[in-house]
Amino acid sequence: MCELIARREKKMSGFAVIGMMVAVLALILLGVRMHEAYQAYKIDKALANDSPKEMVAEHVSISLAEKGFSMSEVNKPWGIEFKIHESQAAKFLETFFEKSSRLQEVLLHPVGPKILAIEEFRRLSWHVHERKDAYLRVLRGEVNVYVSWSDLEPRPTKAIAGDLIRIPPLLRHRLGSTNGWAILAEISRDKDPDYPSDDMDERRIADDFGRV
């Protein structure tokens, strides 16, 4: 992923290059795609790009239940969010993220395990967290990843199945599906365990569904 971005930068203007470099450094796509390992925890078998939302919800719920996860399903205008029970955060991390020294901080106190299922061509809000350090693994499909240290929304970077994305605190960000259903696993750590991130920590800057 990073090599692909680097090749594109050579064709850009100096101004665009600086912006892209900032995005790349901030995004921190950790590691090389691990397609062989990805096959071990994929949850999209037999899931078509044009599957209706109800079918996707049922399929993902069954797949997670088969892996021993307890969850609550939340309907979203952009798709579906599956919140995993906090007591299973360590198991979630081990299942969907490779063991890596780069994730040691998350391994210590993983919180907020969830699966995001994003419908084709839909996007989450353009938003920011002050106290949340999030890691996302693309499990299925392709996603546009928008990141910036300012409120101005930039051009997106593409991430595909197997890619690992980090969204540190204060980084404005947004995800969107580009081709069929995109499914991601998300795990986080609190910047300050004594002052954990919550719903009030999210500031929406722009939203396709009028939720600002």
N, C-alpha and C positions, 0 to 999 in steps of 0.2 A: 504494500500500500504506500509506504513512504517513498519507495523508489519510483512508483508511478507518479506521485505528486512531484517529485524532484524533476522528472523529465518534462512535465508540463510547465514548470516554472521557467525553463529555459526559453520558452516561446512567449512569455508574458513581458509586459512593460515592467520597468523597475518599481513603479508604484504598486502594481498588482503583485509582483514578486514578494515585496515586503509584507503585504497583507496576507498572502498565502503562507509565508514562512512563519508569521505570528500564529496563524491558525494551526499549522502543523505542529509547532512547538507546544502550543497550548493544548491541543487535542491529545497528543501523545498516544498515537496508535501503537500499543505495546506489543512487540514481538512480531514474528512472521506468522502468516496464516498457517493454522495447524489443521489441515483438512482431514488427515487421517484420524487425529484425536476427535475432531468435530463429529465424525461419523458415530462415535461411541455415545454421544449425548444428544444427537439431533432429535427433534420432536415433530418433524414435519412430514414423516412418511405418509404418502398417499394424499397429501394436502395439495389441492390445485390452486393456482393463482386466483381463479375466479370463484373459489368456494364462498358460499354465503356466510355471513357473520355468525349465524347460529351454529353452522357446521364447524367453523373454526373454533368457536368457544367450546363445543363438545369435544372436539378432537384434542385440543390442548389440555383441557381439564382431565380427560382420561389418561393422556400421556403423563401428566404430572402425578396423578393419583397412582399410576402403575409404578412410578419411581418413589412412592411413599410420601409424597408431599401433601400437606393440608393447606388449603387455599380458600380465598374469597375472590369472587369474580366481580369486577367493576366495569360496567358499560361506559365507554367513552365515545365522544363524537368522532374521534380519529380511529377507533378500534376497540380493543379490550385490554384491560389490565388485570393480571392475576397476582394478587398479593399473597405471598407465601408466609406462613406463620413464622414469627420472629425466632422461635425456638429452633427452627430448622435452617437458620442462616448459614451455619457452618457446613451443613450437608449440601445446601444449595450451592455454596461456593465451590465445594469439592466436585460437585456434579457437572456444573456448567463452565467452570473456569479452571484452566490448567494450574497445577501447583507451580508457583514461580516466586523467586525472591522479590520480584517487582511488586508482588501483591502482599508482601508481609504485613504492611500496615493494615490492609483490609482483613487479613487472616486473624489479626489480634482481636478486632471488635467489629465483625461484619454485621451490618444492619440493613433493613429495608429490602429484603430479597423479593423480586417480582419478575414476572414475565410480561413483556409488552408485545401485543399483536397489533400491528399497524396496517390498516387497510390501504389498498393501492391508491397512490396519488394523494393520500391524506398526510397531514403534518401535525405534530404536537405544537403547543404554543412556543413562541420565542420568549424564553424566560431565564431566570438566574436564581441560584441559591447562594447564600452567604456562608452557610455552615456545613454544606454537604459535599463530600468528595465521592463522586459516582464512577463506577466502572460498568461498562456494558459489553456483552459479547453478542455479536450478530450470529444467530442460529440459523436463520433462513432468509433468503431474498437479498435485496440491495436497499441500502438506505442513503439518503442525502443527509449529511451531517453539517450543520451550520454552527460555527463557533466564532466568537469575537469577545474582546475585552471591553468593547463599548456597546451601546444600545443599537448601533447601526448594524443591520443584518447583512452579512457578506454572502458571496457566492458559496455554494455548498461543496464539500468534499465527499466523494463516494466511498462507502464501506460495504464490504460483501461478507457472506457467510464465513465465519472463522476469525474475522477481525475483532480486535479488542480495542475499546475506546475508553479513554479516561476524560471525565469532565470535572476538573477541580473547582473548588469554591470560587465564586465571583465571575466565572466564565459564562457569558451568555451563550445559550445553546438551543438547538432545535433539531428534531429528527423527523424524517419523512420517508415514506415508502416510494420507490420509483417503479417497481415492476411486480405487481401482485402483492400478496401478503408478506410483510416483513415481520420476523419474530426475533426478539432480543431478550436476553437475560440481563437483569440489572442487580447489582449489589453495591452497597455504599458503606462509608464510614463517616462518623461525625468528626468534624474538625475539632470540637471540644466535647468529649463524652459527657461532661457535666452540664453542657448546654446543647442538647441534641437538636438536629434539624427536625422541623415539623411542617405542617401545612402553611403556617405563617411565615416560614422561611422562604417561600417561593414568591418571586415577583414577576408577574407576567408583563411583557412589554408589548407583544402583538399576538393576535390569535385569529385563526381562520374562522372560528365559530363564535366570535363576539364575546369571549369570556374575560376580556381585560377589565 
